[in-house]
Every structure is written in structure tokens, then in C-alpha cells.
């Protein structure tokens, strides 16, 4: 599974640091999510979905 976070984040005008601050994680964690090194847990997925105003379907891509 792959997360489509970088593209969505950039389209919404967030930096990694700004998004990390909004959802309460470290910038390095957002970077790991974007590189598919690590996946966000359910709580953080919900925070990302709400903060970015997107659906889980848009945020997650199970083709990767």
C-alpha cells in the first residue's frame, strides 16, 4: 500500500513541517510516510484526511 500524501499536501499548500505541526507529529514522520518507509496509523490517517480535506480513497493507493 502506498500513501499519496506528498501530492495532496503540496496541492493544499502545506510544507512537511506545517502539516506535521497541524497533526502533531515530527516532520521526519511525514517524510517517512511520503517515502513509503512507514505508514501512518489509523488515528494519524484520520487526522491527515480531516486536515487535508480529502477522502481515504484519495489519500491511500493500494496499487503501490
C-alpha distances in whole Angstrom, upper triangle without the diagonal:
4,7,10,12,15,16,16,18,20,21,22,24,23,23,21,24,25,21,21,25,24,21,23,21,22,21,20,17,16,16,14,11,12,12,8,11,10,9,11,13,14,17,16,13,16,18,16,16,20,21,19,21,18,16,12,12,13,11,7,6,4,6,5
4,7,9,11,12,13,15,17,18,19,21,20,20,17,21,22,18,19,22,22,20,21,19,20,19,17,15,13,13,12,9,9,9,6,10,10,8,11,13,14,17,15,12,16,17,14,15,19,19,17,19,16,15,12,11,11,9,6,5,6,7,5
4,6,8,10,10,11,14,15,16,18,16,16,14,18,18,15,15,19,18,16,18,16,17,16,15,13,11,11,10,7,7,9,7,10,10,8,9,12,13,15,12,10,13,14,11,11,15,15,13,15,13,12,10,10,9,6,5,6,8,10,8
4,6,6,7,9,11,11,13,15,14,15,13,17,17,14,15,19,18,17,19,18,18,16,16,15,12,12,12,9,7,10,9,13,13,11,12,15,15,17,14,12,14,15,11,11,15,14,12,14,11,11,10,10,7,5,6,7,10,11,10
4,6,5,6,8,10,11,12,11,11,10,13,13,10,12,15,14,13,16,14,15,13,14,12,9,9,10,7,6,9,10,13,12,11,11,14,15,15,12,10,13,12,9,10,13,12,9,12,10,12,11,12,9,6,8,10,13,14,13
4,6,5,6,9,10,11,9,9,8,12,13,11,12,16,15,15,17,16,15,13,13,13,9,9,11,9,6,9,11,13,14,13,13,17,18,19,15,14,16,15,12,13,16,14,11,14,13,15,15,15,12,10,12,13,16,16,14
4,5,5,6,9,10,10,11,11,15,15,13,15,18,17,17,20,19,19,16,17,16,13,12,14,12,9,12,13,16,17,16,16,19,20,21,17,15,17,17,13,13,16,14,11,13,12,14,14,14,11,10,12,12,16,16,15
4,6,5,6,9,9,11,11,15,13,11,14,16,15,15,18,18,18,16,17,16,13,13,15,13,10,14,15,18,17,16,15,18,18,18,15,13,15,14,10,10,12,11,7,10,8,11,12,12,9,8,11,12,16,17,16
4,6,5,6,5,7,8,11,10,8,11,13,12,13,15,15,15,13,15,14,10,11,14,12,10,13,15,17,17,16,15,18,18,18,14,13,15,13,9,11,12,10,7,10,10,13,14,15,12,10,13,15,19,20,18
4,5,5,6,7,9,12,11,10,13,15,15,16,18,18,17,15,16,16,13,13,16,14,11,14,17,19,19,19,18,21,22,21,18,17,18,17,13,14,16,13,10,13,13,16,17,18,14,13,16,17,21,21,20
4,5,8,10,12,15,13,12,16,17,16,17,20,20,21,18,20,19,16,16,19,17,14,17,19,22,22,20,20,23,23,22,19,18,18,17,14,14,15,13,9,11,11,14,16,16,13,13,16,17,21,21,21
4,6,9,11,13,11,10,14,15,13,15,18,18,19,17,19,19,15,16,19,17,15,18,20,22,22,20,19,22,21,20,17,16,17,15,12,12,12,10,7,9,10,14,16,17,13,13,16,18,22,23,23
4,7,10,11,9,9,13,14,13,15,18,18,18,16,18,18,15,16,19,18,15,19,21,23,23,22,20,23,23,22,19,18,19,17,14,15,15,12,10,12,14,17,19,20,17,16,19,21,25,25,24
4,6,8,6,6,9,10,10,12,14,14,14,12,15,15,11,13,16,15,13,17,19,20,20,19,18,20,21,20,16,16,17,14,12,14,14,10,9,12,14,17,18,20,17,15,18,20,24,25,23
4,5,5,6,8,10,11,12,14,13,12,9,12,13,10,10,14,14,12,15,17,19,19,18,17,20,22,20,17,17,19,16,13,16,16,13,12,16,17,20,20,22,19,17,19,21,24,25,23
4,6,5,6,9,10,11,12,10,9,6,8,9,6,7,11,10,9,12,14,15,15,15,14,17,19,18,14,15,17,14,12,15,16,13,12,16,17,19,19,21,18,15,18,20,22,24,21
4,6,5,6,9,10,10,9,8,5,9,10,8,9,13,13,13,15,17,18,17,17,16,19,20,19,15,17,18,15,13,17,17,14,14,18,19,22,22,24,21,18,21,23,26,27,25
4,5,5,6,9,10,10,10,8,12,12,10,12,15,15,14,17,19,20,19,19,17,19,20,18,15,16,17,14,12,15,15,11,12,15,17,20,21,23,20,18,21,23,26,28,26
4,5,5,6,8,9,9,8,11,11,8,11,13,12,12,15,17,18,16,16,13,16,17,15,11,12,13,10,8,12,12,8,9,13,14,17,17,19,17,14,17,20,23,25,23
4,5,5,6,5,6,5,9,8,6,9,12,11,12,15,16,16,15,14,12,14,16,14,10,12,14,10,9,13,13,11,12,15,17,19,18,21,19,16,18,21,23,25,23
4,6,5,6,7,8,11,11,10,13,15,15,16,19,20,20,18,18,15,17,18,15,12,15,15,12,11,15,14,11,13,16,18,21,21,24,22,19,21,24,27,29,27
4,6,8,10,11,14,13,11,15,17,15,16,20,20,21,19,18,15,16,16,14,11,13,13,9,9,12,11,8,10,13,15,18,18,21,20,17,20,23,26,28,27
4,6,9,10,13,11,10,14,15,13,15,18,18,19,16,15,11,12,13,10,7,10,10,6,7,10,10,8,10,13,15,16,16,19,18,15,17,21,23,26,24
4,7,9,12,10,10,14,15,14,16,19,19,19,16,15,12,13,14,11,9,12,12,9,10,14,13,11,14,17,18,20,19,23,22,18,20,23,25,28,26
4,7,8,7,8,11,11,11,14,16,16,16,13,13,10,12,14,12,9,12,13,11,11,15,15,13,15,18,19,20,19,22,21,18,19,22,24,26,24
4,5,5,7,9,10,11,13,15,16,15,13,14,12,14,17,15,12,15,17,14,14,17,18,16,17,20,21,23,22,24,23,19,20,23,25,27,24
4,5,5,6,9,10,11,13,14,14,13,14,13,16,18,17,13,15,17,15,14,17,18,15,16,20,20,22,21,24,22,18,20,22,24,25,23
4,5,5,6,9,10,11,12,11,11,13,12,15,18,18,14,16,19,17,15,19,20,18,18,22,22,23,22,24,22,19,19,21,23,24,21
4,5,5,6,9,10,10,9,8,9,9,11,14,14,11,13,15,14,13,16,18,16,17,20,20,21,19,21,20,16,17,19,20,22,19
4,5,5,6,9,10,10,9,9,9,12,14,14,10,11,14,12,10,14,15,13,13,17,17,18,17,19,17,13,14,17,19,20,18
4,5,5,6,9,9,9,11,11,15,17,17,14,14,18,16,14,17,19,17,16,20,19,20,19,20,18,15,16,17,19,20,17
4,5,5,6,5,5,8,9,13,16,16,13,14,17,16,14,17,20,18,18,21,20,21,19,20,19,15,15,16,17,18,15
4,5,5,6,5,5,7,10,13,14,11,10,14,14,11,14,17,16,15,18,16,17,15,16,15,11,11,13,14,16,13
4,5,8,8,9,10,14,16,17,13,13,16,15,12,14,17,16,14,17,16,17,15,16,14,11,11,12,14,15,12
4,5,8,9,12,15,18,19,16,15,19,19,16,18,21,20,18,21,20,20,18,18,17,14,13,13,15,15,12
4,5,7,10,13,16,17,15,14,17,18,15,17,20,20,18,21,19,19,16,17,16,13,11,11,12,13,9
4,7,10,13,16,18,15,15,19,19,17,19,22,22,21,24,22,22,19,20,19,16,14,15,15,16,12
4,7,9,13,14,12,12,16,16,15,17,20,19,19,22,20,20,17,18,18,15,13,14,14,16,13
4,6,9,11,9,9,13,13,12,14,17,17,17,19,17,16,13,15,15,12,10,12,12,15,12
4,7,8,6,6,9,10,9,11,14,14,14,17,15,15,12,15,15,11,11,13,14,17,15
4,6,5,6,9,10,10,12,14,15,16,18,17,16,13,15,16,13,12,15,15,19,18
4,5,5,6,9,10,10,12,14,15,16,15,14,11,14,15,12,12,15,15,19,19
4,5,5,6,9,10,11,12,14,15,15,14,12,16,17,14,14,18,19,22,22
4,5,5,6,8,10,10,12,14,14,14,12,15,15,12,13,16,18,21,20
4,5,5,6,9,10,10,12,11,10,8,11,12,8,9,13,14,18,17
4,5,5,6,8,10,10,10,9,8,12,13,10,12,15,17,20,20
4,5,5,6,8,10,11,11,11,14,14,11,14,17,19,22,22
4,5,5,6,8,8,10,9,12,11,8,11,14,17,20,19
4,6,5,6,5,6,6,10,9,7,10,14,16,19,19
4,6,5,7,8,10,13,12,11,14,17,20,23,23
4,6,8,11,12,15,13,12,15,18,21,24,23
4,6,9,11,13,11,9,13,16,19,21,21
4,7,10,12,10,10,14,16,20,22,22
4,7,8,6,7,10,13,16,18,19
4,5,5,6,9,11,14,17,18
4,5,5,6,9,11,14,15
4,6,5,7,9,12,13
4,6,7,10,12,13
4,7,10,12,12
4,6,9,9
4,6,7
4,6
4
